[in-house]
């Protein structure tokens, strides 16, 4: 019983870590105007670190 609980805890931890590592890349993909800007890398960095937030599916980096 204890062994099963430890196994479940380990699997749950692995799943949480995998999801948390995927979250920043998924967040960067939700904006439609990022691939067209010259500052793509900087904008993605700002989004991943919570510095920049867009609206209506766009960042509007040229405005």
Backbone torsions as a table, in degrees:
resi	resn	phi	psi	omega
1	UNK	NA	-48.8	179.7
2	UNK	-64.1	-37.1	-179.4
3	UNK	-65.0	-41.2	178.3
4	UNK	-63.8	-38.3	179.2
5	UNK	-66.1	-41.4	177.4
6	UNK	-64.9	-40.8	179.4
7	UNK	-63.7	-44.1	178.0
8	UNK	-61.8	-42.8	178.9
9	UNK	-62.0	-41.2	179.2
10	UNK	-65.5	-42.7	179.1
11	UNK	-65.8	-41.7	178.6
12	UNK	-62.1	-40.8	178.4
13	UNK	-63.6	-42.3	178.8
14	UNK	-62.8	-42.9	179.3
15	UNK	-63.3	-44.4	179.4
16	UNK	-61.9	-43.2	179.0
17	UNK	-64.1	-42.5	179.0
18	UNK	-62.4	-42.9	179.7
19	UNK	-66.9	-39.7	-178.7
20	UNK	-68.8	-31.7	176.8
21	UNK	-74.1	-29.2	180.0
22	UNK	-81.0	-22.9	-174.8
23	UNK	-58.3	-46.9	-179.7
24	UNK	-61.4	-40.2	-179.9
25	UNK	-69.4	-33.3	176.2
26	UNK	-69.7	-35.4	178.9
27	UNK	-65.3	-39.2	-179.4
28	UNK	-68.8	-24.8	-177.5
29	UNK	-82.5	-10.9	-175.4
30	UNK	-79.8	-13.0	-179.0
31	UNK	-96.7	128.6	-173.1
32	UNK	-80.5	-18.1	-174.9
33	UNK	-101.9	2.9	179.9
34	UNK	-67.4	-44.7	-176.9
35	UNK	-63.5	-15.9	-176.1
36	UNK	-95.2	-2.3	-176.0
37	UNK	-98.3	150.3	178.4
38	UNK	-71.4	-19.9	-177.3
39	UNK	-100.8	30.7	-174.7
40	UNK	-52.2	-48.4	-177.7
41	UNK	-63.9	-42.4	-179.4
42	UNK	-67.8	-39.4	179.4
43	UNK	-65.8	-43.8	178.4
44	UNK	-62.6	-39.3	177.5
45	UNK	-62.3	-44.0	-179.2
46	UNK	-65.3	-37.6	178.3
47	UNK	-67.3	-46.8	-177.7
48	UNK	-61.6	-30.6	-177.5
49	UNK	-99.5	9.5	175.1
50	UNK	74.6	16.1	-179.6
51	UNK	-82.1	-32.6	-173.8
52	UNK	-127.5	136.9	176.3
53	UNK	-133.5	136.2	179.1
54	UNK	-99.4	-174.0	177.3
55	UNK	-150.8	155.2	-179.0
56	UNK	54.3	32.4	177.4
57	UNK	75.6	12.7	-179.6
58	UNK	-136.1	156.6	174.4
59	UNK	-100.3	-32.9	-176.4
60	UNK	56.4	59.8	-176.2
61	UNK	-69.2	-19.6	-178.4
62	UNK	-87.9	-0.2	-179.0
63	UNK	-104.2	NA	NA
